[in-house]
Structures are given as structure tokens and as C-alpha cells.
Amino acid sequence: MSGDAPLVTPDGRYLVVRGRLWRRTDPTLPEERRAELVHELMDARRAKKAALSDDDRAAVARARSRVDAAKTALGERGPVWWSDGAPDETRRMARTTRYAEWFAAAEEAEAGAEAEAEAGAEAGATGGGGVPRDS
């Protein structure tokens, strides 16, 4: 899927990135707590990048642990945040999950929208009459 915003499954549990499901943040987290955790996650990712750059294995391990803790607290890892017994399908390809039919329809809709956009761009470049405009 190539739209600006990631595709979200109808139940709101996953983002779809390059056809793969990634668990979303727990929607019951208070906004202030979510923001704190996202800030910690970004700090941890920056620390990991710096540690990798410095070739500091111990610091990389600490930073990875911080990333994992933040993602778990956000609900993106660890126990699922929903209570209906549905399994966690994180990292699975959408086309091989219970979202397969929905995902195929979403891909088809996007392909149609992209084709319309291309046709519109061609029409604009030719002035709508099929003949290129003089510059």
C-alpha cells in the first residue's frame, strides 16, 4: 500500500506496512501516558543509533531493552490489549490472515485510485485532448 497514511485494519488493531501487520498502540492508554511512552521510545531509538555508531555493545543492549519496554508499555508488544480472544497476528502478511479478504479489497481499491490519478496526470499534461501542450 503506498498511500500517505498507513492502512489500518477495520478493527483498529494493526497497521499494514508493505503488506505486513504491525500491532497498534493500545487505544485505552491516556493520551498523556501515550505521549510519554512515545517520547521514551524515540529517546531509546536515538540511544541505540548512537551506541551502534560508537560500536558500544553494552549501550546497544541497554537501548534495545528500553525500546522493548516502551513498545510493551504502549501495547505494541507483549500481551494483546484486546479481550475477545483473537490471536496476535503481528508481523504476519495480511494476505495470509483473517484480514486477507479485506486487504485484497483495499489493495484493489488503491490500484484503481492510482490508475485514476495517472490518467488524470496524463490528461493534465496533454491539455485533456491527448495532444501535449506547448510549453
DSSP file (Angstrom, degrees, kcal/mol; ACC not computed):
  #  RESIDUE AA STRUCTURE BP1 BP2  ACC     N-H-->O    O-->H-N    N-H-->O    O-->H-N    TCO  KAPPA ALPHA  PHI   PSI    X-CA   Y-CA   Z-CA
    1    1 A M              0   0    0      0, 0.0    17,-0.4     0, 0.0     6,-0.1   0.000 360.0 360.0 360.0 136.1    0.0    0.0    0.0
    2    2 A S        +     0   0    0     15,-0.1    15,-0.0     4,-0.1     0, 0.0   0.265 360.0 125.2-121.4  13.7    1.5    3.3   -0.9
    3    3 A G  S    S-     0   0    0      2,-0.2     4,-0.1     1,-0.1   107,-0.0  -0.095  72.1-106.0 -66.5 173.0   -0.8    5.9    0.5
    4    4 A D  S    S+     0   0    0      2,-0.1    -1,-0.1     1,-0.0     0, 0.0   0.946 105.4  47.7 -66.5 -49.2    0.4    8.7    2.8
    5    5 A A  S    S-     0   0    0      1,-0.1    -2,-0.2     3,-0.0     3,-0.1  -0.715  98.6-104.3 -93.9 143.7   -1.1    7.2    5.9
    6    6 A P        -     0   0    0      0, 0.0     2,-0.2     0, 0.0    11,-0.1  -0.314  39.1-104.7 -62.9 149.0   -0.6    3.5    6.8
    7    7 A L  E     -A   16   0A   0      9,-0.9     9,-2.5    -4,-0.1     2,-0.4  -0.526  35.2-152.9 -71.1 140.0   -3.6    1.3    6.2
    8    8 A V  E     -A   15   0A   0      7,-0.2     7,-0.2    -2,-0.2    13,-0.0  -0.963  19.0-112.8-119.8 134.7   -5.4    0.3    9.4
    9    9 A T    >   -     0   0    0      5,-2.2     3,-2.4    -2,-0.4     5,-0.0  -0.242  33.8-107.5 -61.9 154.1   -7.3   -2.9    9.8
   10   10 A P  T 3  S+     0   0    0      0, 0.0    -1,-0.1     0, 0.0    -2,-0.0   0.791 120.9  51.5 -56.4 -29.6  -11.1   -2.5   10.3
   11   11 A D  T 3  S-     0   0    0      3,-0.0    -2,-0.1     1,-0.0     0, 0.0   0.483 109.9-123.8 -87.4  -1.2  -10.9   -3.5   14.0
   12   12 A G  S <  S+     0   0    0     -3,-2.4    12,-0.1     2,-0.2     3,-0.0   0.576  79.3 115.0  76.0   9.7   -8.1   -0.9   14.5
   13   13 A R  S    S+     0   0    0      1,-0.1    11,-3.0    10,-0.1     2,-0.3   0.801  70.9  34.1 -82.9 -29.0   -5.7   -3.4   15.9
   14   14 A Y  E     - B   0  23A   0      9,-0.3    -5,-2.2     7,-0.0     2,-0.3  -0.920  58.4-143.4-132.8 150.9   -3.0   -3.3   13.2
   15   15 A L  E     -AB   8  22A   0      7,-2.9     7,-2.4    -2,-0.3     2,-0.6  -0.789  26.0-136.8 -95.2 151.8   -1.2   -1.0   10.8
   16   16 A V  E     +AB   7  21A   0     -9,-2.5    -9,-0.9    -2,-0.3     2,-0.5  -0.963  24.7 177.5-114.4 119.2   -0.3   -2.6    7.4
   17   17 A V  E >  S- B   0  20A   0      3,-2.7     3,-1.9    -2,-0.6   -15,-0.1  -0.978  74.4 -19.5-124.5 118.0    3.2   -1.7    6.2
   18   18 A R  T 3  S-     0   0    0     -2,-0.5    -1,-0.1   -17,-0.4     3,-0.1   0.872 129.1 -52.6  50.4  40.8    4.3   -3.3    2.9
   19   19 A G  T 3  S+     0   0    0      1,-0.2    75,-3.2    74,-0.1    76,-0.4   0.407 115.3 115.3  83.2  -2.1    1.6   -5.9    3.4
   20   20 A R  E <   -BC  17  93A   0     -3,-1.9    -3,-2.7    73,-0.3     2,-0.3  -0.815  64.2-123.1-107.2 142.9    2.7   -6.9    6.9
   21   21 A L  E     -B   16   0A   0     71,-2.8    70,-3.7    -2,-0.4     2,-0.4  -0.654  25.4-175.8 -85.0 134.6    0.6   -6.4   10.1
   22   22 A W  E     -B   15   0A   0     -7,-2.4    -7,-2.9    -2,-0.3    68,-0.1  -0.995  30.7-113.3-131.1 126.1    2.1   -4.4   13.0
   23   23 A R  E     -B   14   0A   0     -2,-0.4    -9,-0.3    53,-0.3     2,-0.1  -0.284  31.3-135.5 -61.8 136.7    0.2   -4.0   16.2
   24   24 A R        -     0   0    0    -11,-3.0    -1,-0.1     1,-0.1     2,-0.0  -0.394  32.0 -80.0 -85.9 167.1   -1.0   -0.5   17.0
   25   25 A T        -     0   0    0      1,-0.1    50,-0.2    -2,-0.1    -1,-0.1  -0.352  56.9 -91.5 -63.9 145.4   -0.8    1.3   20.4
   26   26 A D    >   -     0   0    0     48,-3.0     3,-1.6     1,-0.2    -1,-0.1  -0.449  33.2-149.5 -59.7 117.6   -3.4    0.4   23.0
   27   27 A P  T 3  S+     0   0    0      0, 0.0    -1,-0.2     0, 0.0     4,-0.1   0.617  90.8  66.7 -70.7 -10.3   -6.2    2.9   22.4
   28   28 A T  T 3  S+     0   0    0      2,-0.1    -2,-0.1    53,-0.1     3,-0.1   0.545  73.8 110.1 -87.3  -5.3   -7.2    2.8   26.1
   29   29 A L  S <  S-     0   0    0     -3,-1.6     2,-0.0    45,-0.1    45,-0.0  -0.489  81.0-109.6 -66.3 134.1   -3.9    4.5   27.1
   30   30 A P     >  -     0   0    0      0, 0.0     4,-2.6     0, 0.0     3,-0.3  -0.384  27.4-118.4 -60.9 144.6   -4.5    8.0   28.3
   31   31 A E  H  > S+     0   0    0      1,-0.2     4,-2.6     2,-0.2     5,-0.2   0.868 112.6  53.2 -56.1 -41.6   -3.1   10.5   25.8
   32   32 A E  H  > S+     0   0    0      1,-0.2     4,-2.0     2,-0.2    -1,-0.2   0.916 111.8  45.1 -62.7 -42.6   -0.6   11.9   28.3
   33   33 A R  H  > S+     0   0    0     -3,-0.3     4,-2.5     2,-0.2    -2,-0.2   0.908 112.0  52.3 -66.7 -42.2    0.8    8.5   29.1
   34   34 A R  H  X S+     0   0    0     -4,-2.6     4,-2.6     1,-0.2     5,-0.2   0.927 109.5  49.5 -58.2 -45.9    0.9    7.5   25.4
   35   35 A A  H  X S+     0   0    0     -4,-2.6     4,-2.3     1,-0.2    -1,-0.2   0.901 110.2  50.6 -62.1 -41.6    2.9   10.7   24.6
   36   36 A E  H  X S+     0   0    0     -4,-2.0     4,-2.4     1,-0.2    -1,-0.2   0.925 112.4  47.0 -60.7 -44.7    5.4   10.0   27.5
   37   37 A L  H  X S+     0   0    0     -4,-2.5     4,-2.6     2,-0.2    -2,-0.2   0.885 110.9  50.6 -67.6 -38.7    5.9    6.5   26.2
   38   38 A V  H  X S+     0   0    0     -4,-2.6     4,-2.6     2,-0.2    -1,-0.2   0.911 110.4  50.8 -64.4 -41.0    6.4    7.6   22.6
   39   39 A H  H  X S+     0   0    0     -4,-2.3     4,-2.4     2,-0.2    -2,-0.2   0.930 111.6  47.3 -61.0 -45.6    8.9   10.2   23.8
   40   40 A E  H  X S+     0   0    0     -4,-2.4     4,-2.7     2,-0.2    -2,-0.2   0.902 110.8  52.8 -62.1 -41.3   10.8    7.4   25.7
   41   41 A L  H  X S+     0   0    0     -4,-2.6     4,-2.4     2,-0.2    -2,-0.2   0.928 110.5  46.4 -60.5 -46.1   10.6    5.2   22.6
   42   42 A M  H  X S+     0   0    0     -4,-2.6     4,-2.3     2,-0.2    -2,-0.2   0.906 112.5  50.3 -65.6 -40.8   12.2    7.9   20.4
   43   43 A D  H  X S+     0   0    0     -4,-2.4     4,-2.5     1,-0.2    -2,-0.2   0.922 111.2  49.5 -60.3 -43.4   14.9    8.6   23.0
   44   44 A A  H  X S+     0   0    0     -4,-2.7     4,-2.3     1,-0.2    -2,-0.2   0.891 109.7  50.7 -64.5 -39.8   15.7    4.9   23.2
   45   45 A R  H  X S+     0   0    0     -4,-2.4     4,-2.3     2,-0.2    -1,-0.2   0.902 110.7  48.8 -65.1 -39.7   15.9    4.6   19.4
   46   46 A R  H  X S+     0   0    0     -4,-2.3     4,-2.4     2,-0.2    -2,-0.2   0.905 110.7  51.2 -65.1 -39.7   18.3    7.6   19.3
   47   47 A A  H  X S+     0   0    0     -4,-2.5     4,-2.6     1,-0.2    -2,-0.2   0.896 109.5  50.6 -63.2 -39.7   20.4    6.0   22.1
   48   48 A K  H  X S+     0   0    0     -4,-2.3     4,-2.6     2,-0.2     5,-0.2   0.925 109.8  49.7 -63.7 -44.3   20.5    2.8   20.1
   49   49 A K  H  X S+     0   0    0     -4,-2.3     4,-2.3     1,-0.2    -2,-0.2   0.925 112.7  47.0 -60.8 -44.6   21.6    4.6   17.0
   50   50 A A  H  X S+     0   0    0     -4,-2.4     4,-2.2     2,-0.2    -1,-0.2   0.912 112.1  50.3 -63.9 -42.3   24.4    6.4   18.9
   51   51 A A  H  <>S+     0   0    0     -4,-2.6     5,-2.6     2,-0.2     4,-0.5   0.895 110.7  49.1 -64.5 -40.0   25.5    3.2   20.6
   52   52 A L  H ><5S+     0   0    0     -4,-2.6     3,-0.9     1,-0.2    -1,-0.2   0.914 110.8  50.7 -63.6 -41.5   25.7    1.4   17.2
   53   53 A S  H 3<5S+     0   0    0     -4,-2.3    -2,-0.2     1,-0.2    -1,-0.2   0.870 113.6  44.7 -63.2 -36.6   27.7    4.3   15.8
   54   54 A D  T 3<5S-     0   0    0     -4,-2.2    -1,-0.2    -5,-0.1    -2,-0.2   0.472 108.4-126.6 -84.7  -2.7   30.1    4.1   18.8
   55   55 A D  T < 5 +     0   0    0     -3,-0.9     2,-0.9    -4,-0.5    -3,-0.2   0.890  55.4 154.8  55.0  42.5   30.2    0.3   18.5
   56   56 A D     >< -     0   0    0     -5,-2.6     4,-2.2     1,-0.2    -1,-0.2  -0.833  24.1-174.1-104.2  95.5   29.3    0.1   22.2
   57   57 A R  H  > S+     0   0    0     -2,-0.9     4,-2.3     1,-0.2    -1,-0.2   0.864  82.3  52.0 -61.1 -39.3   27.6   -3.3   22.6
   58   58 A A  H  > S+     0   0    0      1,-0.2     4,-2.2     2,-0.2    -1,-0.2   0.917 111.4  46.9 -65.3 -42.1   26.6   -2.8   26.2
   59   59 A A  H  > S+     0   0    0      2,-0.2     4,-2.5     1,-0.2    -1,-0.2   0.861 110.1  53.9 -67.8 -35.1   24.9    0.5   25.3
   60   60 A V  H  X S+     0   0    0     -4,-2.2     4,-2.7    -9,-0.2    -2,-0.2   0.933 109.1  48.6 -62.2 -45.2   23.2   -1.1   22.4
   61   61 A A  H  X S+     0   0    0     -4,-2.3     4,-2.0     1,-0.2    -2,-0.2   0.912 112.3  48.1 -62.2 -43.3   21.8   -3.8   24.6
   62   62 A R  H  X S+     0   0    0     -4,-2.2     4,-2.0     2,-0.2    -1,-0.2   0.918 113.0  48.2 -63.2 -42.8   20.6   -1.2   27.2
   63   63 A A  H  X S+     0   0    0     -4,-2.5     4,-2.5     1,-0.2    -2,-0.2   0.903 110.0  51.6 -66.2 -41.1   18.9    0.8   24.4
   64   64 A R  H  X S+     0   0    0     -4,-2.7     4,-2.6     1,-0.2    -1,-0.2   0.892 108.5  52.2 -61.8 -38.7   17.3   -2.2   22.9
   65   65 A S  H  X S+     0   0    0     -4,-2.0     4,-2.5    -5,-0.2    -1,-0.2   0.899 109.3  49.5 -63.6 -40.7   15.9   -3.1   26.3
   66   66 A R  H  X S+     0   0    0     -4,-2.0     4,-2.5     2,-0.2    -2,-0.2   0.906 110.3  50.6 -64.6 -42.0   14.5    0.5   26.6
   67   67 A V  H  X S+     0   0    0     -4,-2.5     4,-2.7     1,-0.2     5,-0.2   0.942 111.9  47.5 -60.0 -47.5   12.9    0.2   23.2
   68   68 A D  H  X S+     0   0    0     -4,-2.6     4,-2.5     1,-0.2    -2,-0.2   0.913 111.4  50.4 -61.4 -43.3   11.3   -3.1   24.1
   69   69 A A  H  X S+     0   0    0     -4,-2.5     4,-2.4     2,-0.2    -1,-0.2   0.912 112.7  46.4 -62.7 -42.6   10.0   -1.7   27.4
   70   70 A A  H  X S+     0   0    0     -4,-2.5     4,-2.0     2,-0.2    -2,-0.2   0.930 113.5  47.9 -66.1 -44.7    8.4    1.3   25.7
   71   71 A K  H  X>S+     0   0    0     -4,-2.7     5,-2.2     1,-0.2     6,-1.0   0.872 112.7  49.6 -65.3 -35.9    6.8   -0.8   23.0
   72   72 A T  H ><5S+     0   0    0     -4,-2.5     3,-1.0    -5,-0.2    -1,-0.2   0.925 110.5  49.5 -66.9 -44.4    5.5   -3.2   25.5
   73   73 A A  H 3<5S+     0   0    0     -4,-2.4    -2,-0.2     1,-0.3    -1,-0.2   0.834 108.6  54.0 -63.7 -31.9    4.0   -0.4   27.7
   74   74 A L  H 3<5S-     0   0    0     -4,-2.0   -48,-3.0    -5,-0.2    -1,-0.3   0.649 117.5-115.6 -74.3 -14.7    2.4    1.1   24.5
   75   75 A G  T <<5S+     0   0    0     -3,-1.0     6,-0.3    -4,-0.6    -3,-0.2   0.520  87.1 115.6  91.8   6.0    0.8   -2.3   23.9
   76   76 A E  S   <S+     0   0    0     -5,-2.2   -53,-0.3    -6,-0.2     2,-0.3   0.638  82.1  24.6 -83.6 -14.6    2.7   -2.9   20.6
   77   77 A R  S    S+     0   0    0     -6,-1.0    -2,-0.2    -5,-0.1    -9,-0.0  -0.870 105.7  30.5-136.6 170.7    4.5   -5.9   22.1
   78   78 A G  S    S+     0   0    0     -2,-0.3     3,-0.1     3,-0.0    -5,-0.0  -0.403 107.8   9.7  79.2-155.9    3.7   -8.4   24.9
   79   79 A P  S    S-     0   0    0      0, 0.0    -2,-0.1     0, 0.0     2,-0.0  -0.262  87.7-105.2 -59.7 143.1    0.2   -9.4   25.8
   80   80 A V        -     0   0    0      1,-0.1    -4,-0.1     6,-0.1    -5,-0.0  -0.315  17.8-138.2 -67.3 154.0   -2.5   -8.2   23.4
   81   81 A W  S    S+     0   0    0     -6,-0.3     2,-0.2    -3,-0.1    -1,-0.1   0.477  77.7  83.9 -94.3  -3.2   -4.7   -5.3   24.6
   82   82 A W        -     0   0    0      4,-0.1     3,-0.2     1,-0.1    -2,-0.1  -0.639  62.8-153.9 -97.8 161.5   -7.9   -6.7   23.3
   83   83 A S        +     0   0    0     -2,-0.2    -1,-0.1     1,-0.1    -2,-0.0   0.210  67.6  94.7-122.2  15.5  -10.0   -9.1   25.2
   84   84 A D  S    S-     0   0    0      2,-0.1    -1,-0.1     1,-0.0    -2,-0.0   0.391  96.5-109.9 -91.9   6.5  -12.0  -11.1   22.6
   85   85 A G        +     0   0    0      1,-0.3    -2,-0.1    -3,-0.2    -1,-0.0   0.441  65.7 150.0  84.8  -0.9   -9.5  -14.0   22.4
   86   86 A A        -     0   0    0      1,-0.1    -1,-0.3     3,-0.0    -4,-0.1  -0.408  48.5-112.6 -65.7 140.6   -8.3  -13.1   18.9
   87   87 A P        -     0   0    0      0, 0.0     2,-0.6     0, 0.0    -1,-0.1  -0.254  27.6-101.5 -72.4 161.7   -4.7  -14.1   18.4
   88   88 A D        -     0   0    0      1,-0.1    -8,-0.0     2,-0.0     0, 0.0  -0.741  35.9-179.9 -81.3 122.9   -1.8  -11.7   17.9
   89   89 A E    >   +     0   0    0     -2,-0.6     3,-1.9     3,-0.1   -68,-0.3   0.086  23.3 150.6-112.8  22.1   -1.0  -11.6   14.2
   90   90 A T  T 3   +     0   0    0      1,-0.3   -68,-0.2   -70,-0.1     3,-0.1  -0.271  69.1  13.7 -56.3 139.1    1.8   -9.1   14.4
   91   91 A R  T 3  S+     0   0    0    -70,-3.7    -1,-0.3     1,-0.3     2,-0.2   0.299  97.0 124.3  76.1  -5.3    4.4   -9.5   11.6
   92   92 A R  S <  S-     0   0    0     -3,-1.9   -71,-2.8   -71,-0.1     2,-0.3  -0.530  73.0-102.4 -81.7 152.6    2.2  -11.8    9.6
   93   93 A M  B >   -C   20   0A   0    -73,-0.2     3,-2.2    -2,-0.2   -73,-0.3  -0.594  26.7-133.6 -72.3 130.8    1.5  -10.9    6.0
   94   94 A A  G >  S+     0   0    0    -75,-3.2     3,-1.7    -2,-0.3     5,-0.3   0.839 103.0  63.3 -55.9 -35.4   -2.1   -9.5    5.8
   95   95 A R  G 3  S+     0   0    0    -76,-0.4    -1,-0.3     1,-0.3   -75,-0.1   0.620 103.6  48.8 -68.9 -10.9   -2.9  -11.7    2.8
   96   96 A T  G <  S+     0   0    0     -3,-2.2    -1,-0.3     4,-0.1     2,-0.2   0.175 104.4  71.8-111.4  17.1   -2.4  -14.9    5.0
   97   97 A T  S X  S-     0   0    0     -3,-1.7     3,-1.9    -4,-0.1     4,-0.2  -0.550 103.5 -84.4-119.8-176.2   -4.5  -13.8    8.0
   98   98 A R  T 3  S+     0   0    0      1,-0.3     3,-0.3    -2,-0.2     4,-0.2   0.588 126.2  63.9 -66.3  -8.5   -8.2  -13.3    8.8
   99   99 A Y  T 3> S+     0   0    0     -5,-0.3     4,-3.1     1,-0.2    -1,-0.3   0.335  71.3 106.1 -92.3   4.9   -7.8   -9.9    7.2
  100  100 A A  H <> S+     0   0    0     -3,-1.9     4,-2.6     1,-0.2     5,-0.2   0.893  79.0  44.8 -55.8 -48.9   -7.0  -11.4    3.8
  101  101 A E  H  > S+     0   0    0     -3,-0.3     4,-2.0     1,-0.2    -1,-0.2   0.928 116.3  46.3 -64.0 -45.6  -10.3  -10.6    2.1
  102  102 A W  H  > S+     0   0    0     -4,-0.2     4,-2.2     1,-0.2    -2,-0.2   0.918 113.2  50.0 -61.2 -44.0  -10.3   -7.0    3.5
  103  103 A F  H  X S+     0   0    0     -4,-3.1     4,-2.7     1,-0.2     5,-0.2   0.902 108.1  52.3 -64.9 -41.8   -6.7   -6.5    2.5
  104  104 A A  H  X S+     0   0    0     -4,-2.6     4,-2.3    -5,-0.2    -1,-0.2   0.913 111.2  47.7 -60.5 -42.0   -7.2   -7.7   -1.1
  105  105 A A  H  X S+     0   0    0     -4,-2.0     4,-2.4     2,-0.2    -1,-0.2   0.892 111.6  50.2 -65.7 -39.2  -10.2   -5.3   -1.5
  106  106 A A  H  X S+     0   0    0     -4,-2.2     4,-2.2     2,-0.2    -2,-0.2   0.902 111.0  48.6 -65.9 -41.0   -8.1   -2.5   -0.1
  107  107 A E  H  X S+     0   0    0     -4,-2.7     4,-2.5     2,-0.2    -2,-0.2   0.908 111.9  49.8 -63.5 -41.9   -5.2   -3.2   -2.5
  108  108 A E  H  X S+     0   0    0     -4,-2.3     4,-2.2    -5,-0.2    -2,-0.2   0.907 110.6  49.5 -64.0 -42.5   -7.6   -3.3   -5.4
  109  109 A A  H  X S+     0   0    0     -4,-2.4     4,-2.2     1,-0.2    -1,-0.2   0.901 111.8  48.6 -63.5 -41.1   -9.2    0.0   -4.4
  110  110 A E  H  X S+     0   0    0     -4,-2.2     4,-2.7     2,-0.2    -2,-0.2   0.909 109.1  52.4 -66.6 -40.8   -5.7    1.6   -4.1
  111  111 A A  H  X S+     0   0    0     -4,-2.5     4,-2.2     1,-0.2    -2,-0.2   0.910 110.6  48.7 -61.0 -41.5   -4.7    0.2   -7.5
  112  112 A G  H  X S+     0   0    0     -4,-2.2     4,-2.2     2,-0.2    -1,-0.2   0.901 111.3  49.2 -64.2 -41.3   -7.8    1.7   -9.0
  113  113 A A  H  X S+     0   0    0     -4,-2.2     4,-2.2     2,-0.2    -2,-0.2   0.891 110.9  50.1 -65.3 -39.9   -7.2    5.1   -7.3
  114  114 A E  H  X S+     0   0    0     -4,-2.7     4,-2.4     2,-0.2    -2,-0.2   0.894 109.8  50.8 -65.8 -39.3   -3.6    5.1   -8.6
  115  115 A A  H  X S+     0   0    0     -4,-2.2     4,-2.4     2,-0.2    -2,-0.2   0.907 110.8  48.9 -64.7 -41.1   -4.7    4.3  -12.1
  116  116 A E  H  X S+     0   0    0     -4,-2.2     4,-2.4     2,-0.2    -2,-0.2   0.902 110.8  50.8 -63.9 -40.6   -7.2    7.2  -12.0
  117  117 A A  H  X S+     0   0    0     -4,-2.2     4,-2.3     2,-0.2    -2,-0.2   0.906 110.8  48.4 -64.0 -41.9   -4.5    9.5  -10.7
  118  118 A E  H  X S+     0   0    0     -4,-2.4     4,-2.4     2,-0.2    -2,-0.2   0.918 111.5  49.6 -64.1 -42.8   -2.2    8.5  -13.5
  119  119 A A  H  X S+     0   0    0     -4,-2.4     4,-2.3     1,-0.2    -2,-0.2   0.896 111.4  49.8 -62.9 -39.7   -4.9    9.1  -16.1
  120  120 A G  H  X S+     0   0    0     -4,-2.4     4,-2.1     2,-0.2    -1,-0.2   0.885 109.9  50.3 -65.5 -39.2   -5.6   12.5  -14.6
  121  121 A A  H  X S+     0   0    0     -4,-2.3     4,-1.9     2,-0.2    -2,-0.2   0.895 111.2  48.8 -66.1 -40.3   -2.0   13.4  -14.7
  122  122 A E  H  X S+     0   0    0     -4,-2.4     4,-1.5     2,-0.2     6,-0.3   0.908 110.4  50.8 -65.4 -41.6   -1.7   12.4  -18.3
  123  123 A A  H  <>S+     0   0    0     -4,-2.3     5,-2.5     1,-0.2     4,-0.5   0.896 110.3  49.9 -63.7 -38.7   -4.8   14.3  -19.2
  124  124 A G  H  <5S+     0   0    0     -4,-2.1     3,-0.5     1,-0.2    -1,-0.2   0.862 109.3  51.4 -66.7 -35.3   -3.4   17.4  -17.5
  125  125 A A  H  <5S+     0   0    0     -4,-1.9     8,-1.4     1,-0.2    -1,-0.2   0.758 115.8  41.1 -73.3 -24.9   -0.1   17.1  -19.4
  126  126 A T  T ><>S-     0   0    0     -4,-1.5     3,-0.9     6,-0.2     5,-0.8   0.381 115.1-109.9-104.3   3.9   -1.9   16.9  -22.7
  127  127 A G  T 3 5 -     0   0    0     -3,-0.5    -3,-0.2    -4,-0.5    -4,-0.1   0.655  64.5 -73.4  77.1  13.2   -4.5   19.5  -22.0
  128  128 A G  T 3 <S+     0   0    0     -5,-2.5    -1,-0.2    -6,-0.3    -4,-0.1   0.298 125.6  87.0  85.3 -11.3   -7.2   16.9  -21.9
  129  129 A G  T < 5S-     0   0    0     -3,-0.9    -2,-0.1     2,-0.3    -6,-0.1   0.386 102.3-110.2-104.4   3.6   -7.2   16.3  -25.6
  130  130 A G  T   5S+     0   0    0     -7,-0.2    -3,-0.1     1,-0.2    -7,-0.0   0.385  88.2 106.1  86.7  -5.4   -4.4   13.7  -25.9
  131  131 A V  S   <S-     0   0    0     -5,-0.8    -2,-0.3    -8,-0.1    -1,-0.2  -0.934  77.8-112.0-110.1 126.3   -2.0   16.2  -27.5
  132  132 A P        -     0   0    0      0, 0.0    -6,-0.2     0, 0.0     2,-0.2  -0.234  32.9-118.9 -57.2 141.2    0.9   17.5  -25.5
  133  133 A R        -     0   0    0     -8,-1.4     2,-0.3     1,-0.1    -6,-0.1  -0.480  24.9-111.2 -77.3 150.7    0.7   21.2  -24.7
  134  134 A D              0   0    0     -2,-0.2    -1,-0.1     1,-0.1     0, 0.0  -0.619 360.0 360.0 -77.7 142.1    3.4   23.6  -25.9
  135  135 A S              0   0    0     -2,-0.3    -1,-0.1     0, 0.0    -2,-0.0   0.449 360.0 360.0 -89.2 360.0    5.5   25.0  -23.0
